[in-house]
Amino acid sequence: MINPYLFFILAVLLLQYLLDLVVDFLELRSLDPLLPDAFRDVYDDEKYARSQRYTRVQTRFGQARATLSLVLTIGFILLGGFNTVDFLARNFGQESIVTGLIFTGILSVLSSLISLPFSVYYTFFIEERFGFNTTTVKTFLLDLVKGTLLSVLLGAPLLAMLLWFFEATGEFAWLYAWIGMSLFTFIVQFLAPVLIMPLFNKFTPLDEGDLKEKIIAYAQKQDFALEGIYTMDGSKRSTRLNAFFTGFGKFRRIVFFDTLMEKLDDDEIVVVLAHEMGHFKRKHIPKMMVTSLLQSGLMFFILSLFLNNEQLFAAFEMENISIYASLIFFMFLYAPISSLISIFFNIFSRKHEYEADTWAVETTGKGQALISGLKKLSVHNLSNLTPHPLNVFLNYSHPPVLERINKIDG
């Protein structure tokens, strides 16, 4: 008789893969070769066709990656790969927390080695083919090294803390782990703008001039404290356009990609800022943070119910039971809950985007500037203008651009 946990895990992996295939099929079927009227002033037929080719290439690339991932994951489970890794980790003869770090580290290295060829191909072939990539081999390798070091310096202490809580603090270990994880996340949010992000990009204060004066005037009018206004060398890796806020309270800073500064005019940039500010004013960020914290609390509580479960370990052909392997195996069980939660997060996120658009229009009076900015972002990033509703429902954190434009115009 098949192990019930193994049956459940394999069923979830296969069903998720099949669902993704159905969504991809519908997404490709929904590509409309007729250019929407709203974009005729910024798109020509040739570039629109190019954006659809980009969607097709991305989708098929994702399918190939998901197929290989599924085959390797199922093969690794059925052939006892986790037990082999556990055997290697235990051979170092360390205590349980260090052994857990070694076990997780080996799995992370294996996962990275599998992902690396896909990252290389996506960056230097797909993104290059469609004119997005500006990453050099040197930058790519440096990012890889820096990312790995950050994972070790931040991830290892966090994992060690979680393992210690579950091994040493008894019945309420899940609660202590949740609190510890929340505090760690909060601290990293403060450190990221000043210590982590500058490792990867250069941040330069926005030059004095009309644009800076307009931004400061708008922020003051909305009684919105800013620590600074910066541009970031996003062109170091890609030609894509973007802008974002970082930090909290008086330490908030607005960051514009240098690529965005080149493509949008002053009014469009100010209204993009107003949109991002709308998320703060409508309290979207604290709402999502609280919701995320509650979700992680639920995850830790459910995890506590499956620690050292003999049948779960039997499903993975494990000879020894451990807290550290329980953390890994639990994520397979939690995957369906995580997927459902992400759908609800996306629903709220799309609602928040509409509200931020409304805030931007009402506080600037520049609805047409927001529309033209959204159009330029979509055209330059070769966004799919006609995504299938099921894909939007399952995966989109932002509403489709045509729906946003219609809402603003409405």
N, C-alpha and C positions, 0 to 999 in steps of 0.2 A: 504494500500500500504506500502510495506516495506521501511524503511528508507534507502536512497541510500548509506549513509556512512556505515550503519550496513551491508548492502549487500556486499559492497566492502571489508570491513574488514574481514567478514566471508569467502568470496571467497578467499582472499589472504591467510588466515590461512589454509584453506583446500587445496588450490593448492600447497602451499609450503610443506605441510605435504605429499601430494601425490607425488610430485616431489622427495622428500627425500626418500620415499618408493621405487620409481622406481630406483633411484640411488643406494640404498642399495641392491635391487634385482640384478641389473647388476653387482655391486661390488662382491657379493657373487658368481654369475655365472662366473665371470672372474678369480676366484681363480684356478690356474693351479697346479694340484698335481705333475707335473713334475718339478723338481728342475732345474732352469736355469743354463746353463753351466758355466756362469761367477761366480757363487757362489759355485761351487763344491769344491773349495779349502778351503772354510770357513764354509760351512753348511753340515750337514749330513741329510739324508732323514727324520729321526725322528724329529730333531729340526725344519726342514722346515715345516713338517706337524703340529708341535706345533704352529708355527707362523701363519699358516692358521686357526687353531682352535681359536687362539687369535683374529684374524680379525673377525671371525664369532661371537664370544662371544661379542666383542665390538659392532659390528653392531646391534645385536639383543638387547643388552642392550640399545643402543641409540634409537632403535625403540620403546621399551617399555617406555622409558622416554619421547620421543616425543609424543607418544599416550596419555599418562596421561596428559602431559602439554596442548595438544590440547583440550582435554575434559574439563579440569579444566578452561582453559582460556575462552572457549566458554560459559561454564556454568556460570562463574563469570560475563561475559558481559550480558548474557541474563537474569540472575536473579537479576540484579541490584547491583552486589557486589561493584562496584566502588561508587555508591551512598551511600551505607551503610557505607563504609570507610569514605567518605566525611562527612557524618552525625556525625560519631565518632570524626573526627578531629575538626569539627566546635563546638562540645560540650565543647571543652576546652576553648572556648571564647577568643581566641587570635586573633591578627591582621592577615592579609592575608598571609604574608610571613611565620610567625611561623606556621599558620594553614597548609600552603603548605608543610612545613618540616614535620609536624606530619602526614599529608596525605601520603606523599611519604615514610616516615618511616614505617608506618603500612603496606603499600604494599610491602616494602622491606623485612620486617619481615615475612610476609605471604609467599613470594617467597622463602626466605631462609629456612623456615620450610618445604616447599614442596621439595626443592632440597636436604636437609640434608640427608634423608634416601638413596637417590641415591648416594651421595658422600661417605657415609659410606660403602654402598655395593660395589661400584666401588673400593674404596681404600682397604678395608679389606677382600674382597672376590675375585673380579676379578684380581686385581693387585697382591694380595697375591697368588692366584692360579697359576699365571704364573711367579712367582718369582721376581716381581718388587718391591713390597711394603716392605719398612723398617720403615714406619711411626708407631710410638707407639700411643696408645690412648691419652696419655698425650700431645704429639706433635700435634696430630690432633685437640684436644680441644684448645690448646694454639694458634694454627694457626687461629682457628675459632674466638677466642676472639680478637686476634690482628687484624685480618682482619675486624672485625666488628667495633672496635675502630677507625681504620684508615678510614673506610668508613664514620663514623660519623665526625671525625676531619677534613677530607679533603672534603668529599662529601657535608656535610651540609653547610659549608660556600660557596662553589661553587654554590650550588642550590639557596641559599639565594641571592647571587650576581645576578644570572640569573633572578630570580623572580623580584628583585628590578629594573633591567634594563627594563624588559618588562612592569612593572607597572608604572615606573616614567620617562622614557626618551623619550616617544613619538614615532614618525614615524620611527626613525632610531634605535630603541631599538635593533633590530636584529643585527645591525652592532656593537653596543657597546657590546652586549652579545658575539658576535663572537670574538671581540678583547680581551675581558676579559677571555673567555674560552681559547684562544690561549696562552695568557700570563700565565695563571694558569698552563696549560699543560707544557709549557716551563720551568717554575720554578720547577715543580715536577720532570721533567727529570734531573735537576741538583741535587735535594735533594735526589732522590731515591737511588743512589749508597752509599751515606754517612749517610743517616738518616733512610730510609725506609727498604732497603734490609737487613741491619744488624740486624733488628728486627726478621728476620725469619731464617737467616743463618749466619754462622761464616765464615769470609773471612781471609785467612792467606796468607801472602806474600810467593811467591814461593821460596823454598829453593835454596841456592847457589848450582851450579853444572853445568854439561854440558848442560842440557836442557835450563836453564835460560840464559846461555851464547849464545846458538844458537838463542834463541828468541830475545835477545837484539841485537845481530849481524845482524839478519835479519831486525829488525825494524830500526836500524840505517842505513842500506844499502838502505832502502826504504824511509829514511828521515821521519819517522813516530814517533811522540812523544807519549810516554806512561808514565802515572803517576805511574803505577805499574803493576805487574803481580801477580795474586792471584789464590789460589785454594779455592773452596767453598765446604762445607760439604753437597753436594747433596745426599750422601748416607744416610743422616739423614732421608730422606723421600722415596727415591727410588734408585734402582740400574741403572736407565737410564743414558745414557751418554750425555753430552752437554758441550758447551762452548759459551761464548758471550762477546761482548764489552759493556761497559757502559761509560757514561760521554761524554764530548765534548772537543775538542781542546787539550790543554796540560793536561787536567784532565781525559783523556781517560785511562781506565784500561781494561786489558784483564782478564777474569775470566774463569778458567777451573774447571769443576766438578771434585771432587776427584775420582769419578768412571771412568771418562775418562782418568785420569792420570794412572789409574791401567791397563787399557785395550789397550791403544795405545802406540806405541814406540815413541822415540824422533822425528824422521823424520815425522811421521804421525801427531804428535801434532803441529809441526812447520808449516806444510802445511795446517792444519785446521786453525791455526792463520792467515796464508797468505790468505786463503779464506775469513775470516772475515775482514781482512784488505782491501781486494779487494773491498768490499762494500763501504768502506770509499774512497778509491782511485778513484773509478769509480763514486763517488758522488751519490750513490744509496740512502743513508740515507737522505741527504737534499732534493733530488728529491721527495722521498716518503713523507717526512714531509710537503713539500710545497703542494703536491697533496692532502694530508690529510687535511691540513688547508683550501684549496679551497673547498673541499668536505663539511667540517663542516660549512663554510660560506654559501654554497648553502642550507644546511639543515636549518640553522637559518633563512635564507630569506624565504624559503618555509613555515617554521613554522609560521612566522609572518603573513602569509596569512590566517592561520586557527585559530588564537587566538580567543577565545570566540565565536566560531561558534555554533549557536544554534542547527542546525541539527546534528552536530557532537556530541554535548552533549546529544541530544535526543536519539542518537544511543546507548548511554551507560546508558540510563534511569536516567540521572542526573537531580536533582531538582534545583541545583544552578550552575551557570557558574563561572569559575575562571581561572586565568592564570595558576596556578599550575596544575590543571587537564588537561588543554589544552596541556601542555608539555607531559604528559603521553599519552594522546589519539593520539597526533600527531605521536608518534612513530609507532602506528599501521598503519597509513596512509603512513608513510615514508618507511616501511619495504620493499616494492618491489624496490624502488630506492636504498635503502641500499644494497640489494642483488645484483642488477646489478652493482653497484659501486664496491662491493667486488670481483666480477668476474674480472673486469678490473684491480683491484689491484693485484689479483692473477696472471694474465697474465704478468704484469710487474715484479712482484716478481720472477716468474719462470725464466723470461729473465735475471734478475739480478743475480740469482743463477748461471746460465751458465756463465755469464760474470765474476763473482767472482771465479768460478772454473778455467777459462782461465787465470785470473790474477795469481792465486796461482801456476798454472803449469808453466807459463812463468817466474815468478820471483824466483821460487825455483828450477825449473828443476826436480821436484819430482812428476811427474804425477802418477807413480805407487804407491807412498806413499799415494797420495790423494785417489786413487782407493781403496787401501787396508784399509785406514781409513774409507771410506764410507761403505765398506763392513762390517767392524767390527761394526760400528754404527748401520747398518741395522740389522745385525744378533743379536746383543745384545738387541736391542729395539724391536725385533720381527716384523719389518716393513713388510707391504704387498709389495711383489716384483712385483705383477702384477695387479695394480689397474685399474679399468675400465676408459677409456678415458673421459667419461662424468663426472665421479667423480673428475678426475684430473682437468678438465676444470672448474668445478664449485667450488671446495673446496681446491685444493692443492696450497699452497704458494711455495712449492719446487717441482721441477720436480721429477718424479719417479727415483729411484736410478739407475735402469738399463739404463735409457736414459742418465743420467749424466755420467755413466761409459763409455757408447758408444761414447759420445761426447768427453770425455777426450782421449779415445783411438784413436778416429777418426783422 
